[in-house]
Structure formats: structure tokens, C-alpha cells
Amino acid sequence: MDAGSYSASSNKKQSRCPLQEQLLQRKNSRDNLDRFIPNRSAMDFDYAHYMLTEGRKGKENPAINSPSREAYRKQLAETFNMNRTRILAFKNKPPTPVEAIPNEFASVQQQAKTAKPRRYIPQTSERTLDAPDIMDDYYLNLLDWGSSNVLSIALGGTVYLWDASDGATSELVTIDEENGPVTSVKWAPDGRHIAVGLNNSEVQLWDTTANRLLRTLKGGHRSRVGALDWNNHILTTGGMDGQIINNDVRIRNPIVDIYQGHHQEVCGLKWSASGQQLASGGNDNLLHIWDRSMASSNSTTQWLHRLEDHTAAVKALAWCPFQGNLLASGGGGSDRCIKFWNTHTGACLNSIDTGSQVCSLLWNKNERELLSSHGFTQNQLTLWKYPSMVKVAELTGHTSRVLFMAQSPDGCTVASAAGDETLRFWNVFGTPEVAKPAPKANPEPFAHLNRGIR
């Protein structure tokens, strides 16, 4: 069992506008200054002392400066090379050029130049938005980024949409206190429709383009729906009642499969890219793998694998984009581990103790890397190299546990939301590579051959 919700502070500012960018206060001008320490080895302290004492007397008191004294001063200056305007020197002479690299090392140098440069990972978020009234509840899933580049976030009983292309914010729906708050959001693959799970056990389906409620799924769950995921037209819902339900949203009676294996709240749901396997995590410390081919209509379905290695709630789940049967899972506060699974065999391939609560996991789509977000005590995002699990970077800025993460459609930017009521954007996965243009096809067969008549 893991730490769940926390009551919101009573001194919240009611004037805060959701998803407005936070303006960072400029530091005091004194804080922006830095000392410049000149190069002491290039200084002439004797000349400096003379100019600060004897050399300035004549200029300050011209009355006591006779012509003979002035002539003597000039001759003395020429003799000791004191005709200079600077007292302090701020840089050395340029270093002598290094000998040319021997020919036998030229190939090595060329290889070093052609090697892929190391990716720069900014240590601070590139943008921070206000997220007032976000629920500080480990078991919920309140953030998602759709394929149309619109991010959805549930703040209390309201679902907001933030368009990443222009920063525009709109309100999709506000649920009344009797049925709310909102406990989960998930975009459909088309980037237009979105599922909204509620505290009253219902799930609403919305058309965001028309801003219209399409239908409400009722009767499947007996308590709040905190986990959602899509598999084409199948919407899978996980509830506090421990049930997992597959809903075919195209038909009148949508429930087509019921998976029963958890005896506490289901807080993590992820379909594999192939759509054949579903991973589910619960507050009962269990991780299940379900096979779609084993499902039968309106019946309880047996799991493919029941994995009991975690010792806390399993919410963080992520299928590997470059290996279809590889699943990463993260445990809660008393487990703190990221585990890797072969979902064909059910074998645990590796386990890493991260030292803190694992709240969310995301794979890099372009590199073999995994990003994890954490709770107590550092509230950080950690980037790992796979499979060595060497830490590549640690991103800090949140002051409360980083409960939710979502990835942009291009796979480069990550949004994180935390109990500190902020939504932060991190350029952690780099910039998308520009696809090379395909070579132009020859206009006609054998156009490269000489067709001279013989």
C-alpha cells in the first residue's frame, strides 16, 4: 500500500488562473554580478605602486612640478619602460601553436569529429504553468498529451486543454461536487476524443473539437475510475473496486471483457504497442499481464502472468518502444524499485532500487533511455541509460512528488505535474531528427545508361 491523497492547503490563492505561465522574479542586480580576478602573473606591482603614489603627485599638484623634475620623470620612464597606460593586465599572451598532428593520428582525429555529439540536457524546466487544485493523489492519472499536440489536465472537477502549438487554454468540462472530482483523463489515438474518469464510477467520452459529450459509461464500476487506456476503439478502465473493464465504445452495450485479478484499486493500465497485451498495476502490490486473445465476451478472464515482486503499489508502467515484450514497472514508497519484465515468459530481467517512490515512467522514443519521476524525498525526474541503468541526468524543480508525466507527440518534450500545483515542461529527450529526403526516382527505367545508337 502506498501513500495516497493529501488535503489541499487552506491558504490557496483563489486568484490563480489555471495553466498560466509563471513569471520568474528577476534577481537583485547585485546577485547577477561576478568578480573578475585579473591575471596576477602578468602584473608589475612596482610600477603600479609608483603610479598610485609618486607618479600621481605631479598631476594632482602641478605647482610643485618644475621643468627639470618633469624632464627627469620622462627620462626615468623611458629607461624603465614605464610609458604604459595600463597598470593591470587581464590576459596572458596567446599560447604558442602546437605542432601539427602526425599523420598516423589523422584518421583517429577524423573519427572523433564524425562521432555523434553528446546531447545537451537542460537541468531546468523550459516552461512552468500554474496548476491550482490538482489532486495530490498517487493513485490517479490526471495528465495526458494527445496526438494532436493538445495536453489535458484535470484540476479538481475541471478538465482543461492546453494547446502546445500556441499556448491557448480552454475548459472542456466542469463536474459538480456530487459526481466529481475528475480522477483520470486519457486521449483516444485520434487526438480528438478523450475519456474522463470520475469519482462517482462513471466515464465520460468527449469530442473536444465540437466540445460535446458523446456518451457516459455507467454500471461497470462501483467506485472511482482512476486508470484509463485505449486500444483502438476499446477503452479499458480500472477502478477502486479492483475491476478492469474493456469497453467497445462503438456499441450500445460497451462492456466486452472483465479482468478480475486485483483485490484493491487499479492505479496503472498500459496496452502494448501491438494491442495484444495489457499491463495492470494495483494498490495490492500486484502486476498482471493480460492477453487479448484469451479474452471472451462478458466473462471473467484469467491473467497471463501474475507478478508479485513489488512490495508497494504499482502505478508506473511503460512498454519499451524498441522491444515489444519488454515492460518497465515502478513501485511505490516502500518498494522504490524499477523492474524490467519479459512479458512472454514473465521473467524479471532486472531490478533497480531508485531510493524513492516511483510515480511514473516514460521511454525515450529515439534513444535507449528511460525517464522516471519520483516522490519523497527529492521529487526529481531521473533519466537512465538502458540497459546499464546508469544515471544520465537528474532534473529538479518540483517541491512535491512528481505524480504525473506525459510525452509530446514528437517524443522530445515531457510534461510533469506535481502536488506543488505546477506543470513543468522539460526538453529532456532532445530535438526530433529531421528526416533525410528520399532520393529522387529516375523518370524512366535505365535513364543512367548511354542510349547512343550504334
C-alpha positions in Angstrom: 0.0 0.0 0.0 1.3 3.5 -0.8 0.6 7.0 0.3 -2.5 8.3 -1.4 -4.2 11.7 -1.3 -3.4 14.7 0.8 -5.8 17.5 1.7 -5.1 20.8 -0.1 -3.8 23.7 1.9 -6.3 26.2 3.2 -4.4 29.3 2.2 -4.6 28.8 -1.6 -4.9 31.9 -3.7 -8.2 32.0 -5.4 -7.0 34.4 -8.0 -4.6 31.9 -9.6 -5.5 31.2 -13.2 -5.0 27.6 -14.4 -2.2 26.9 -16.9 -0.9 30.5 -16.9 2.9 30.7 -17.2 4.8 31.6 -14.1 7.0 34.7 -14.4 10.3 34.2 -12.6 11.3 37.1 -10.4 14.5 38.7 -11.5 17.3 38.5 -9.1 18.7 41.6 -7.4 21.3 43.3 -9.6 24.0 42.5 -7.1 23.2 38.8 -7.4 23.9 39.0 -11.1 27.4 40.4 -10.7 30.5 38.4 -10.6 34.1 39.1 -9.6 36.8 39.4 -12.2 40.1 38.4 -10.9 43.0 39.7 -13.1 46.0 37.6 -14.0 48.5 38.4 -11.3 51.4 36.8 -13.1 51.2 39.5 -15.8 51.2 42.4 -13.4 54.0 44.8 -12.5 53.4 45.6 -8.8 56.3 48.0 -8.6 55.1 50.1 -11.4 51.5 50.0 -10.0 52.7 51.2 -6.6 54.7 54.1 -8.2 51.8 55.2 -10.3 49.5 55.2 -7.3 51.8 57.2 -5.1 54.7 59.2 -6.7 53.5 59.2 -10.2 50.2 60.9 -9.4 51.6 63.7 -7.2 52.8 65.8 -10.2 49.4 65.6 -11.9 47.5 66.4 -8.7 49.8 69.4 -7.7 51.2 70.9 -10.9 52.6 73.9 -8.9 55.3 71.8 -7.3 56.3 70.2 -10.6 59.3 72.0 -12.0 60.5 71.6 -15.7 63.7 69.8 -14.5 61.6 67.4 -12.4 59.3 66.7 -15.3 62.3 66.0 -17.7 63.8 63.7 -15.1 60.5 61.8 -14.8 60.2 61.3 -18.5 63.7 60.0 -18.8 63.2 57.7 -15.9 60.0 56.3 -17.5 61.7 55.6 -20.8 64.6 53.9 -19.1 62.4 51.5 -17.1 59.7 51.0 -19.7 57.1 52.9 -17.7 55.4 54.6 -20.6 52.2 52.5 -20.3 48.6 53.3 -19.9 47.6 50.1 -18.1 48.5 49.0 -14.6 46.7 45.7 -14.6 46.9 43.0 -17.3 43.8 40.9 -17.8 45.1 38.1 -20.1 48.3 36.3 -20.9 50.0 36.2 -24.3 48.5 33.7 -26.7 50.0 30.3 -26.3 52.5 29.1 -28.8 50.9 27.0 -31.6 51.0 23.2 -31.1 52.9 21.1 -33.6 50.8 19.6 -36.4 49.3 16.2 -35.5 51.3 13.3 -37.0 49.8 11.6 -40.0 49.3 8.4 -38.2 46.8 10.1 -35.8 44.9 11.9 -38.6 42.4 9.0 -39.0 41.7 8.9 -35.3 41.0 12.6 -35.2 38.7 12.3 -38.2 36.7 9.6 -36.4 36.4 11.8 -33.3 35.0 14.6 -35.4 32.4 12.4 -37.0 31.3 10.8 -33.7 27.8 11.8 -32.6 28.0 14.8 -30.2 26.7 14.3 -26.7 23.2 15.5 -26.3 22.7 18.6 -24.0 20.1 18.1 -21.4 18.8 21.3 -19.7 18.7 20.9 -16.0 15.8 23.3 -15.5 12.3 23.3 -17.0 11.8 25.4 -20.1 8.3 26.4 -19.0 6.3 26.3 -15.8 2.5 26.7 -15.7 0.2 27.1 -12.7 -1.9 24.0 -11.9 -4.1 25.0 -8.9 -6.3 22.5 -7.2 -4.6 19.5 -8.8 -5.2 16.4 -6.6 -2.2 15.2 -4.7 -3.2 11.6 -5.0 -0.7 8.9 -6.1 -3.4 6.5 -7.5 -4.9 8.9 -10.0 -3.9 9.7 -13.6 -4.7 13.3 -14.3 -2.4 14.3 -17.2 -2.2 13.2 -20.8 -0.8 14.6 -24.1 -2.7 13.7 -27.2 -1.6 13.1 -30.8 -3.0 16.4 -31.9 -0.4 18.2 -29.6 -3.0 19.2 -27.0 -2.3 18.5 -23.4 -5.2 17.6 -21.0 -5.1 18.1 -17.2 -7.7 17.6 -14.5 -7.6 20.3 -11.8 -10.2 19.4 -9.2 -13.5 18.9 -11.0 -12.4 20.7 -14.2 -10.7 19.3 -17.3 -8.5 21.9 -19.1 -7.0 21.6 -22.6 -3.7 23.4 -23.3 -2.7 23.6 -27.0 1.1 23.2 -27.1 1.3 24.8 -30.6 0.1 28.3 -29.5 -0.3 28.0 -25.7 -4.1 28.5 -25.8 -6.1 27.2 -22.8 -9.7 26.1 -22.9 -12.0 24.5 -20.4 -13.6 21.2 -21.6 -15.9 20.3 -18.7 -16.5 21.0 -15.0 -18.0 18.2 -13.0 -20.2 19.1 -10.0 -19.1 18.2 -6.5 -21.7 15.4 -6.2 -20.1 13.4 -9.1 -16.6 14.7 -9.1 -13.7 15.3 -8.8 -12.2 14.1 -12.1 -9.9 11.0 -11.3 -8.4 10.2 -14.7 -8.1 11.5 -18.3 -6.9 9.7 -21.5 -6.8 10.8 -25.1 -8.0 8.4 -27.8 -5.5 7.6 -30.5 -7.1 10.1 -32.9 -6.2 13.0 -30.7 -9.8 14.3 -30.9 -11.8 12.2 -28.4 -11.0 12.0 -24.7 -12.1 9.8 -21.9 -12.7 11.3 -18.5 -13.0 9.1 -15.4 -15.0 10.3 -12.4 -15.1 9.8 -8.7 -18.7 8.5 -9.0 -17.6 5.4 -11.0 -18.7 6.8 -14.4 -16.6 7.5 -17.5 -17.5 10.3 -19.9 -16.5 10.4 -23.6 -16.0 13.8 -25.1 -15.5 15.2 -28.6 -13.0 18.0 -28.0 -13.4 19.5 -31.5 -17.1 20.0 -31.1 -16.8 20.4 -27.3 -19.6 17.9 -26.9 -20.3 15.0 -24.6 -20.8 11.9 -26.7 -21.8 9.3 -24.1 -21.4 8.3 -20.4 -20.4 4.7 -19.5 -22.2 3.6 -16.4 -22.7 0.5 -14.4 -19.3 -1.1 -14.9 -17.6 0.1 -11.8 -18.8 0.5 -8.2 -16.3 3.3 -7.2 -13.9 5.9 -8.7 -12.2 5.2 -12.0 -8.5 6.2 -11.6 -6.9 4.5 -14.6 -7.7 4.5 -18.3 -6.1 3.4 -21.6 -7.1 3.0 -25.2 -6.6 0.1 -27.6 -8.0 1.4 -30.9 -11.8 1.5 -30.2 -11.5 -0.4 -26.9 -11.4 1.8 -23.8 -10.0 0.0 -20.8 -11.0 1.3 -17.4 -9.6 0.4 -13.9 -11.4 1.2 -10.7 -11.0 1.3 -7.0 -13.2 -1.8 -6.9 -10.3 -3.8 -8.4 -12.0 -4.5 -11.7 -10.6 -3.9 -15.2 -13.2 -3.5 -17.9 -12.8 -3.4 -21.7 -15.4 -1.1 -23.3 -16.1 -1.2 -27.0 -17.3 2.4 -27.4 -18.9 1.8 -30.8 -21.7 -0.4 -29.5 -24.8 0.2 -27.3 -23.7 -2.2 -24.5 -20.0 -1.4 -24.4 -18.7 -4.0 -21.8 -16.9 -6.8 -23.8 -14.4 -8.1 -21.2 -13.9 -8.0 -17.5 -10.5 -8.8 -16.0 -10.5 -9.7 -12.3 -7.2 -10.2 -10.6 -6.7 -7.2 -8.3 -8.3 -7.1 -4.9 -7.5 -3.4 -4.4 -7.6 -0.2 -6.5 -6.2 -0.5 -10.1 -3.9 2.6 -10.5 -1.9 1.7 -13.6 -3.0 0.5 -17.1 -1.0 0.3 -20.3 -1.6 -1.6 -23.5 1.4 -2.8 -25.5 2.0 -1.2 -28.9 0.7 -4.4 -30.6 -2.5 -4.2 -28.7 -2.2 -7.9 -27.7 -1.1 -7.5 -24.1 -2.3 -5.3 -21.2 -0.3 -4.5 -18.1 -2.2 -3.6 -14.9 -0.8 -2.4 -11.6 -2.7 -2.1 -8.3 -2.5 -1.0 -4.7 -2.3 -4.6 -3.8 1.3 -4.6 -5.0 0.4 -6.8 -7.9 1.4 -6.5 -11.6 -0.7 -8.5 -14.1 -0.2 -9.2 -17.8 -3.4 -9.9 -19.7 -3.5 -11.4 -23.2 -6.2 -10.0 -25.5 -6.5 -13.3 -27.4 -7.6 -15.0 -24.1 -10.5 -12.7 -23.6 -14.0 -13.8 -24.0 -17.2 -11.7 -24.1 -18.8 -10.9 -20.8 -16.7 -13.2 -18.8 -14.0 -13.1 -16.2 -10.7 -13.5 -17.9 -7.6 -15.2 -16.4 -4.3 -13.4 -16.4 -1.3 -14.5 -18.5 1.2 -13.6 -15.7 0.7 -12.6 -12.1 3.9 -10.9 -10.9 4.3 -10.4 -7.1 7.9 -9.0 -6.8 6.9 -5.4 -5.9 6.4 -4.6 -2.3 4.3 -1.4 -2.8 1.6 -0.1 -5.1 2.4 -0.5 -8.8 1.3 2.6 -10.8 4.2 3.4 -13.1 4.1 1.2 -16.3 5.8 1.7 -19.6 6.2 -0.6 -22.6 9.5 -0.4 -24.4 9.2 1.1 -27.9 12.1 -0.9 -29.4 11.4 -4.3 -27.8 7.7 -5.3 -27.9 7.8 -7.8 -25.0 9.8 -5.6 -22.6 7.8 -3.8 -19.8 9.1 -1.4 -17.1 7.2 -1.1 -13.9 7.8 1.1 -10.8 6.9 0.6 -7.2 5.6 3.0 -4.5 7.2 4.4 -1.4 8.1 1.1 0.4 9.4 -0.5 -2.8 11.2 2.3 -4.7 12.3 -0.2 -7.5 12.1 -0.1 -11.3 11.8 -3.6 -12.6 12.0 -4.9 -16.2 10.0 -7.8 -17.4 9.9 -10.2 -20.3 6.1 -10.4 -20.7 6.3 -13.5 -22.9 7.9 -15.6 -20.1 7.0 -13.5 -17.1 10.7 -13.3 -16.0 12.1 -10.3 -14.1 15.1 -9.2 -16.1 16.5 -6.6 -13.8 15.5 -4.5 -10.7 17.0 -1.1 -9.7 16.4 0.5 -6.3 15.9 4.2 -7.1 15.8 5.3 -3.4 12.4 7.0 -3.7 8.8 6.5 -4.7 8.4 5.8 -8.4 5.4 7.7 -9.7 5.7 7.5 -13.5 7.8 6.0 -16.3 8.4 7.1 -19.9 10.7 5.6 -22.6 12.7 7.8 -24.9 11.4 7.0 -28.5 14.7 7.9 -30.1 17.4 6.6 -27.7 17.6 3.7 -25.3 16.7 5.7 -22.3 14.1 5.6 -19.6 12.7 8.6 -17.6 11.3 8.1 -14.1 9.5 10.6 -11.9 9.7 10.4 -8.1 8.2 11.3 -4.8 9.9 11.6 -1.4 12.5 12.9 -0.8 14.0 14.7 -3.8 10.8 15.0 -6.0 13.0 14.7 -9.1 12.9 13.3 -12.6 15.7 10.8 -13.4 17.0 9.9 -16.8 18.5 6.4 -17.1 20.6 4.8 -19.8 19.2 1.3 -20.7 20.2 -1.4 -20.1 23.1 -0.3 -17.9 20.7 1.9 -15.8 23.4 4.5 -15.3 22.0 7.9 -14.4 22.3 10.3 -17.3 20.7 13.3 -15.6 18.6 14.3 -12.6 16.1 17.2 -13.1 14.9 19.1 -10.1 12.5 22.0 -9.6 9.3 20.4 -8.2 8.8 20.9 -4.5 6.4 18.0 -4.1 6.2 14.4 -5.5 6.1 14.3 -9.3 2.9 12.2 -9.7 2.2 12.6 -13.4 4.2 12.7 -16.6 3.2 12.9 -20.3 5.2 12.9 -23.5 4.7 15.2 -26.5 3.7 13.5 -29.9 7.2 14.1 -31.3 8.6 12.3 -28.2 11.0 15.0 -27.2 9.3 17.1 -24.6 8.0 15.8 -21.3 5.4 17.5 -19.1 5.3 16.8 -15.4 2.7 17.7 -12.8 3.2 17.5 -9.1 1.5 18.2 -5.8 3.2 21.6 -5.7 0.5 22.7 -8.1 2.8 23.3 -11.1 3.0 21.9 -14.5 6.6 21.9 -15.9 7.9 21.2 -19.4 11.3 19.6 -19.9 13.4 19.3 -23.0 14.8 16.0 -21.8 14.7 13.8 -24.9 16.4 16.3 -27.3 15.0 17.6 -30.6 13.5 15.4 -33.3 15.8 14.4 -36.1 14.9 15.9 -39.5 14.2 13.0 -41.9 16.5 12.9 -44.9 14.7 13.5 -48.2 14.2 10.4 -50.2 16.4 10.2 -53.3 14.5 11.2 -56.5 13.4 8.3 -58.6 14.7 8.2 -62.1 12.0 9.4 -64.5 12.3 6.4 -66.7 14.0 2.9 -66.5 17.7 2.7 -67.3 17.9 6.5 -67.6 21.5 6.4 -66.4 22.7 4.3 -69.4 24.1 5.8 -72.6 21.5 5.3 -75.3 23.6 6.3 -78.2 22.7 4.4 -81.5 25.3 2.2 -82.9 
